[in-house]
Amino acid sequence: MKSLQEQNIKNSKGEVKGLIFSIQRYSIHDGPGIRTTIFFKGCPLICWWCHNPEGISPKKEIMYFDYKCIKCKTCSKVCPTKSIKFVDEKFMINRENCIGCGICSEACPTGAIKLVGIEVDVKYLIREIERDIKLYDETNGGVTFSGGEPLYQPEFLINLARECKEIYINTALDTSGYTTKEIMKAVAKNIDIFLYDIKIIDEEKHKEYCGVSNKPIIENLKLLVELGRARDIILRFPIIPGITDTEENVKGILKLVTEKLKGIVEIDLLPFHSVEEKYIRLGKPYLMKVHHAPTYETLKRIKEEFERIGLYVKIGG
């Protein structure tokens, strides 16, 4: 399992830096209370329905907003690698050649080009997080590490989480759980709440729709339970029409919870919604064949099935 740290992103003092793509304040769906959510860039999974495709690549990349573009061609003129051109007035970018310098984004007069990904150090993020300390105190909130996949940048995540705990800020990890047991153990020491995705039980289908095996995910979930952290885990189950909402898959998750995950008491059902436009802006293929949300009847059925085994169920985060 490769991690972003293998790219040795460090500052002038040799300290590990992180690559993030967003800081979202006043979040109310990323854990209890009002939270600040830090979105880490890079993810080992490639889920067909990913709602944050700008977080998948472990590198800086360009998003292009066609409706904002006035075809002034400034971006093409300033691009140092000549990766941008206009063909019949249509914006074209050679993404393999793009180095993610952001010069085009800075030069664009209308904001049609956005550079996704900024390098930060722990001190920078702690300053950003501390701006909302009063809200955390008043609402029992805190900071949530999301993505992408935060565990893809383990050293930076560990350093950041440790600093948060030293100043008594509640920490939540929104994760796929895809990492080594050693990294999970190290990270868990400074995480208060785990928002843990469980998507597809069948391993081959998980590989098909998510790009990786689900074995490390399930093993790390069981590991957290064995470490006595079951009460700190909120399962998150994305409801994807025709893929995760099947009777076979739901029964498989029910069986896993009842037989291997004793002590977990809560699950969030996350209804699918199409974000195809994001993929277009990133030049990525959108593989989903359906574009509609799950029906009320489907959500109600799945909710009742998890309630029958004693879980507290929320629809949405």
C-alpha positions in Angstrom: 0.0 0.0 0.0 1.6 3.2 -1.2 1.2 6.5 0.7 1.7 10.1 -0.2 4.6 10.3 2.3 6.7 8.3 -0.2 6.8 11.5 -2.3 8.7 13.2 0.6 6.7 16.4 0.8 8.7 18.3 3.4 9.3 21.9 4.3 12.6 23.7 4.5 13.1 22.3 8.1 12.6 18.7 6.9 9.2 18.4 8.5 6.6 16.4 6.8 3.9 18.5 5.0 0.4 17.5 3.9 -1.5 17.9 0.7 -5.1 19.1 1.3 -7.8 20.4 -1.1 -10.3 22.1 1.2 -11.0 23.3 4.7 -14.7 23.4 5.4 -16.0 25.3 8.4 -19.3 24.9 10.3 -19.7 21.3 9.2 -22.7 19.5 10.8 -22.5 16.2 8.9 -19.0 15.1 9.7 -19.4 14.0 13.3 -21.0 15.4 16.4 -21.4 19.2 17.0 -20.1 21.9 14.7 -16.8 20.8 13.1 -14.0 22.0 10.9 -13.4 19.4 8.2 -9.9 19.1 6.6 -10.0 17.3 3.3 -6.8 15.4 2.6 -5.8 14.8 -1.1 -5.0 11.3 -2.3 -7.0 8.0 -2.0 -6.1 4.4 -2.8 -9.7 3.7 -3.6 -11.4 4.7 -6.9 -15.1 4.3 -6.1 -17.4 4.8 -9.1 -19.7 7.1 -7.1 -17.0 9.1 -5.2 -18.5 12.4 -4.2 -15.1 14.1 -3.9 -13.2 13.0 -7.1 -10.9 15.9 -6.6 -9.5 14.1 -3.6 -8.6 10.9 -5.4 -5.3 11.9 -7.1 -2.3 12.3 -4.7 -1.1 15.2 -6.9 -2.2 18.8 -7.5 -4.6 19.0 -10.4 -6.7 21.5 -12.4 -10.4 21.9 -12.4 -11.9 23.7 -15.3 -15.3 25.5 -15.1 -16.5 26.0 -18.7 -19.4 28.3 -17.8 -16.9 30.8 -16.3 -14.5 30.8 -19.3 -14.4 33.8 -21.6 -11.9 32.2 -24.0 -9.3 34.9 -23.4 -6.6 32.2 -23.6 -4.5 33.8 -20.9 -4.0 30.3 -19.3 -2.5 28.9 -22.5 -0.1 31.8 -22.8 1.3 31.6 -19.3 1.4 27.8 -18.9 5.2 26.9 -18.5 4.8 23.4 -19.9 2.4 24.3 -22.8 -0.1 21.9 -21.4 -3.1 24.1 -22.1 -4.4 24.9 -25.6 -7.7 25.9 -27.3 -8.9 23.8 -30.2 -11.8 25.4 -32.1 -12.3 27.6 -29.0 -12.5 24.5 -26.8 -10.3 24.3 -23.7 -7.9 21.4 -23.8 -5.4 20.3 -21.1 -2.7 17.7 -21.3 -3.1 16.4 -17.7 -0.1 14.0 -17.9 2.1 17.0 -18.8 0.6 19.4 -16.3 2.9 19.9 -13.3 0.2 21.5 -11.0 2.1 24.8 -10.7 -1.1 26.8 -10.5 0.2 29.7 -12.7 -2.8 29.3 -15.0 -5.2 29.5 -12.1 -3.6 32.7 -10.8 -3.7 34.3 -14.2 -7.3 33.4 -15.0 -9.4 36.6 -14.7 -12.7 34.8 -14.2 -11.8 31.9 -11.9 -12.6 29.3 -14.7 -9.4 27.4 -13.7 -8.9 26.2 -10.1 -5.8 24.5 -8.8 -6.9 21.6 -6.5 -4.4 20.9 -3.8 -2.2 23.0 -1.5 0.8 21.9 0.6 0.5 22.8 4.3 2.3 22.1 7.5 0.8 21.2 10.9 1.3 24.6 12.3 -0.8 26.2 9.5 -3.7 23.8 10.0 -3.6 24.2 13.8 -4.0 27.9 13.4 -7.0 27.3 11.0 -8.5 24.8 13.4 -8.1 27.0 16.5 -10.2 29.8 14.8 -13.3 27.8 15.6 -12.4 26.6 19.1 -15.3 28.5 20.7 -17.8 26.7 18.4 -16.3 23.3 19.4 -16.7 24.1 23.1 -20.3 25.3 22.7 -21.5 22.3 20.5 -19.2 19.4 21.6 -17.7 19.7 18.1 -14.2 19.4 16.9 -12.1 18.7 13.8 -12.7 16.0 11.2 -10.1 14.6 8.9 -11.6 13.6 5.6 -10.7 13.3 2.0 -9.7 11.6 -0.2 -8.3 9.3 2.4 -6.4 10.8 5.4 -4.7 7.5 6.1 -3.0 7.9 2.7 -0.8 10.5 4.4 -0.2 8.7 7.7 2.8 10.6 9.1 1.2 14.0 8.5 -2.1 12.8 9.9 -0.5 11.4 13.0 1.4 14.6 13.7 -1.7 16.7 13.1 -4.0 14.6 15.3 -1.5 14.5 18.1 -1.3 18.3 18.1 -5.1 18.6 18.2 -5.3 16.3 21.2 -2.6 18.3 23.0 -4.9 21.3 22.9 -8.0 19.3 23.8 -9.7 19.4 20.4 -12.0 16.5 19.6 -10.8 14.5 16.6 -12.8 12.5 14.1 -11.4 10.4 11.2 -13.6 9.9 8.1 -12.0 6.9 6.5 -12.3 4.0 4.2 -10.1 2.0 6.6 -7.8 1.0 3.8 -4.3 0.9 5.3 -2.0 -1.4 7.3 -2.8 -2.5 10.8 0.4 -0.7 12.0 -0.8 2.6 10.7 -4.3 2.1 12.0 -3.0 1.4 15.5 -0.7 4.5 15.4 -3.4 6.8 14.1 -6.1 5.5 16.5 -4.2 6.7 19.6 -5.2 10.3 18.8 -8.6 9.8 17.2 -11.8 10.2 19.3 -14.4 9.2 16.6 -14.1 7.0 13.6 -16.6 7.6 10.7 -15.9 4.3 9.0 -17.1 3.5 5.5 -18.4 0.0 4.9 -19.5 -0.3 1.2 -19.5 -3.8 -0.3 -19.1 -7.2 1.4 -18.2 -9.3 -1.6 -14.5 -8.9 -2.3 -14.6 -9.2 -6.1 -17.4 -6.7 -6.3 -15.5 -4.4 -4.0 -12.5 -4.6 -6.4 -14.8 -3.9 -9.3 -16.5 -0.8 -7.9 -13.8 0.5 -5.6 -10.6 -0.6 -7.2 -9.1 -2.5 -4.2 -9.8 -5.5 -1.9 -12.0 -5.0 1.1 -10.0 -7.3 3.3 -7.7 -4.7 4.9 -10.8 -2.5 5.5 -12.7 -5.2 7.3 -9.6 -6.4 9.2 -8.9 -2.9 10.4 -12.5 -2.4 11.5 -12.3 -5.6 13.5 -9.0 -4.4 14.9 -10.6 -1.2 16.3 -13.3 -3.3 17.9 -10.6 -5.5 19.5 -8.8 -2.4 20.8 -12.0 -1.5 22.7 -13.0 1.3 20.3 -16.4 0.0 19.2 -18.3 2.7 20.9 -16.2 5.3 19.1 -17.1 3.9 15.6 -19.9 5.3 13.5 -20.4 3.1 10.5 -21.1 4.8 7.2 -22.9 2.9 4.5 -23.3 4.7 1.1 -26.6 3.6 -0.5 -25.8 3.3 -4.2 -28.7 2.1 -6.4 -28.1 -1.3 -7.9 -24.6 -1.6 -6.3 -24.6 -1.4 -2.5 -28.4 -1.5 -1.8 -28.9 -5.1 -2.9 -30.4 -7.6 -0.6 -27.3 -9.7 -0.7 -25.0 -6.8 0.3 -27.2 -5.5 3.1 -27.5 -9.0 4.6 -23.7 -9.4 4.4 -23.1 -6.2 6.3 -25.8 -7.1 8.9 -24.0 -10.4 9.4 -20.6 -8.7 9.7 -21.9 -6.3 12.4 -23.7 -9.0 14.4 -20.9 -11.6 14.3 -17.7 -9.6 14.2 -18.4 -6.0 15.3 -20.1 -6.3 18.6 -20.3 -3.0 20.5 -20.8 -0.8 17.5 -24.1 1.1 18.0 -24.6 3.5 15.2 -24.7 3.6 11.4 -25.3 6.4 8.9 -27.0 5.7 5.6 -25.5 8.0 2.9 -27.9 8.3 -0.1 -26.1 8.6 -3.5 -26.3 11.7 -5.5 -24.7 12.3 -8.9 -21.7 14.6 -9.0 -20.9 14.0 -12.7 -20.1 17.6 -13.3 -17.1 17.4 -10.9 -15.7 14.6 -13.1 -16.1 16.6 -16.2 -14.3 19.5 -14.7 -11.4 17.2 -13.7 -11.3 15.4 -17.1 -12.1 12.1 -15.3 -14.5 9.4 -16.6 -17.8 9.0 -14.7 -18.6 5.3 -14.6 -22.0 5.5 -12.8 -24.8 4.3 -15.0 -27.5 5.6 -12.7 -27.9 9.3 -11.7 -30.9 9.1 -9.4 -30.9 9.0 -5.6 -32.2 5.8 -3.8 -35.9 5.8 -3.3 -37.6 6.6 0.1 -38.8 3.0 0.2 -35.2 1.6 -0.2 -33.9 3.8 2.5 -36.7 3.0 4.8 -36.2 -0.8 4.2 -32.5 -0.7 4.9 -33.0 1.6 7.9 -35.5 -0.9 9.4 -33.1 -3.8 8.8 -30.3 -2.2 10.8 -32.6 -1.1 13.5 -33.7 -4.7 14.0 -30.2 -5.6 15.1 -30.2 -2.8 17.6 -28.3 0.0 15.7 -29.1 3.6 15.9 -29.6 4.6 12.3 -29.4 8.1 10.7 -30.1 8.9 7.1 -27.3 11.3 6.0 -24.1 12.1 7.9 
